[in-house]
Amino acid sequence: MRILLTGSNGQVGSALLPALAPLGEVRAFDRQGLDLRDLQSIRSTMAEVKPGIIINAAAYTAVDRAEREKELAFEVNVRAVEELARQAKSLDALLIHFSTDYVFDGEKRTPYVESDPPAPLSVYGHSKLEGERAIAASGCRHFIFRTSWIYGAAGRNFVHAILAAAKLKPELRVVNDQRGAPTSSGAIAGAVAQVLSNSNLLVKPSGIYHLSAAGETTWHGFATAILTSKGLKTPVAAIRSDEYPVAARRPKNSLLDNAKVGATFGIALPDWRQSLAAVLAAIH
C-alpha cells in the first residue's frame, strides 16, 4: 500500500508518520515539499507518486486570522482539497481528510451527529465545511474525520500555550462556557492506522465520521487539568466567552457523537484525561 501524506510536520501529520510506517510505503510531504496552494504541484506530485491512499493532514487552521485572510483559508481548505479529491477519483485512491467541530454553531445541547445540519460561525469553519462538500461532490472514495480541540506533544497548541503562560503570568483567565472533548493527535493517528488495517476497508462506506476523545470538559477545565498534572500552582479564573474577545466566534457546544465511527470501524478513542496524561508525560 502506497500512502501519500500531506502536512507531515503538523500536529496530526507528525503523529501519523510513525503510525503509518508499518502499513506500507509512506511518501510524506510538508509545506515545502508540496505547497497546497499550487494546484499544478498537487497534480504533478500525484502523477509521480500514484498513491493508493491520500491522507490530507494539512490545513489552514489559524481560526482568528482567517477572518481577515479568507482567500488564503479557502485556497488551502477548499480549492486544494477539491484538487486532492479530483486526483483521488482519477487514481481510484482512498482520500482521508480531517475536518472540525467548527462546522457547527454549537447551539445544540447534546453531542452532534454526522447528519446534523452544519452552520459554521467563522470563516475557518465555513472553509472546512466547503472542503467537506468538495470531497463529497468529487465522487472519490473518502473518509472525512471531524475531530475537535486537537493538541499534542509537538506543535503549537493549547497545552503548550497554557504551560508557557502559567510560567509568566500570576493568573490565567480561560473561558468556561464552551464544551468539548480535547483530542490528542496521537489518538487520531492511532485511529487512522486502525482504520487502514481493517480487512474490510474497501467495503466501508464513504462519508463523514466523527472522531473525538471520550468525555467532555471546558477550556477552563482543560487548562486546570494541564496545570494540575504538571504540578503548577498558577490560578485559573473562569470567564465567559464575551470576556475574552477574539475575531472568530466559537461554538458553545463542540461535542461530537462518535457512535458511527465505532459501529463502522470498531474505534473508540480513550477519555481525554487519559490521552492528556500521555501527552504531558512526553513534554519535559
N, C-alpha and C positions, 0 to 999 in steps of 0.2 A: 504494500500500500504506500503510495507516494502522497505525502501531505505537504501542502503549501500553507505556511503560517505568516500572516501579516501582523505588524505591531509586536514583533518579538521582544522588544525591550520595554514594553509597557507592563502594567501590573498583571493583567491576565496572561499576556503573551509570554512573559518571562517565567510564569508559573507553568504554562503549558509545555514549554520546551522539554523539561525533564520528564513530564508525564507522558508526552507523545513518543519519546525516544524508543521505547520498547515495541511500538506498534508498527514501525516501518521507517521508510526514508523520509526525513523531515527537511524541507527546504524552508528556512526561516528568513524573514526579511524585516528589517527595521525601516524607519522613515527614509534613511539614507539609501538603503538598498532598493526600496520600492516606494516612491512617492505617490500616494493615492490620488493626489490632485492631478497627476499626469495620466490621463486615460490611455494614451498610447503606450506608456511604460507598463501599465497593467496588462495590456494586450500582448506585448512582446514577451513579458515575463511568463504569462500563461502558456504562450506558444512554445517557449523554451522548456519549461518545467513539465507541462502536461500532467498536472496533478489529478488524482482520483478524488481527493478531498481538499477543499479550500476552507481554512479556518480564518475568519476575519476578526482578529483581536485588536485591530486598530480603529480609532475613532477620534473625533473632536469631542473632548469631554470638559472643556472649560465652560461650565454652566453659566456663570455670570458674564464672562467675556463674550459669550455667544450672543448676548443681547445687542452688542454693538458690532459683532463680526458674523452676522447672519449668513452672508455669502460664503464665507470660509467654512462655517459649520455645515451648510448644505452641500458644499463641494465635497467634503470628506464623508459626511454621514448619509448622503443621498446619492449624488451622482457617481461617486466612486463605488458605492455599494451596488448601484444599478449595473455598473460595468462588471463588477465581480460576479453578479448573478447571471449576466448575459454570457460571460465566459464559462461559468459553471454549466449552464444549459448547453452550450456548444460542445463542451468536453464530456458531457454526461457525468459531471462530477457532483459530489455532495457538497453543499455550502453550509457551513456552520457560522452563525453570526450572533453577536451579543447585542441585546437591547436593554431597556431600562424601565424601572417603575415610573419614571418621569413622563411616560406616555399617558398617565392617568392624572386626574385633577385632585385626587385624594379626598373627595367628598364622601365616598362610600365608607360605611362604618366597619365592614368586615373585609377580610383579605380579598384582593382582586383575583378573579379567574380569567383565563385567556380570552373568553368570549365577552367580557365586559367592554362596553364602548370606551375607546380612548378619548381623552380630552386634555391634551397637554397644556400646561400653564406657561411654558417657556419656549424660547427659540430652540434650545437644545432638545427638549422633549419632542417638539414638533419635527425637528430634523431626524430624530431617531425613529419616530413613527413613520415618516415618509420613506425612510430606508427599509423598514419592515414591508411597507406596501410595494416598494420597487422589487423586492425579492419575490414576494408572492405573485406579482404580475409577470415576472420573467418565465415562470413555469419550470424553473430548475428544482431539483431535489434539494430540500433545505430543512434545517432545524434552526429556529431563532430562539435563543435562550434569553428571556428577560430576567435580569437579576437586579440586585439593589445594594446600595451603600457599600460598594466594593472597597476593600482595603487589603494590605498585605505587608510582609516584612520589607519588601522593596518598593521603591517609587514614592511619589508624593501622595499622601492620603490623610484622612482624618486622624488616624492613630499617630502618625509622625508629627502632625501639626499640634495635637494635644500634648504630646510628650515634650515637644520643644517649647510650647507656650508655658507649660507648667514650671519650667525651669527659669523662666524670665519674668513672669507676672505674679503678683501677690494673690490674685484671684482670677478665675476664669468665668466667663459668662456664656452659657450654652443653652440653646433653645430646648424646651421641654414639651412642646406641643406638636411635634412631628414624630409619628411612629413608623418603625421599620425594622428590618432584620439585617444587621451588618453581616455581609457575606465575604468571606476571605477568598482571595484569588486562588489560593491553593485548593480550597474545597471545590471551586468552579472547575479548575483544571482536572482534578481527580474525577469529577463527574463526567466531563467530556471524554476523558480516556475510557471511562467505563462504558459510555455510550458507543464509542468506536470499537470496543471489544465485544459488543453484542453480536452473537452469531446470527441473529435475525435482523441485522441492521438494514438490509436492503428493503425489507418489507415494512419498516416502521414509517408511519405517515409523516409526510412533510407538514410543517406548521410551526406555530408558536408554542413554546413551553416555558412556564415559569420555573425559575431555578434560583432559590434563595435559601439562606440558612433557616433552621427551625428556631422557634421562639420569637420574641419581639422585645423592643426597648425604644427609648427615645434617644435623640442625640445627647441629651444630658445624662441619661443612664449609661450610654456607651462611653462617654468621656469619664464618668465616675468609675466605671469598671476598669478602664485602661489605667487610670492613676492608682486605684486600689491594688490592682495586680502588680504594679511596678513599685508599690510602697511609697508613692509620692503623696504628700500631705496637702498640696495646694487645694484650697476650697473651690468648689464649682457651684456657682449660683445658677439657679434655674430661671430662664427668662422666656417670654413669649416671642414668637417669630417677628412680630411687629416692633420688638425692642432691639432687633438685630437686623437692620435694613440691608438688603442685598439687591442686586439688579434683577435677578430672576426669581420668580415665585416658585416655591417648592410645595409638593403635595403634603397635606397634613397626615394622610394615611398612605404609606408606601408598602404596606404588607401585601405579599403575593401568596396565593394559594398554590401549593406545589403538588397537588394530588395527581394532576395529569402526567407530569414527568415521572412520578412514582409508579403510576399504573402502566405507563408505556415502556419505561426503561428499567424499572426496579431501583430507582435512585431516590435516596433521601439524604439530604445534606445534614450534617450534625448541627446541634444547637449553636447559636452564635457565640456563646460563652466558651464552649469547648474549642472552637476554631480560634477565638481571640487568645486563649491561653497558649496555643501552639505558635501563633504569630509573635506574641510578646516574648516567648522563650527564645525566638530567633533574633530578637532585637537587643543589642547589648549597649 
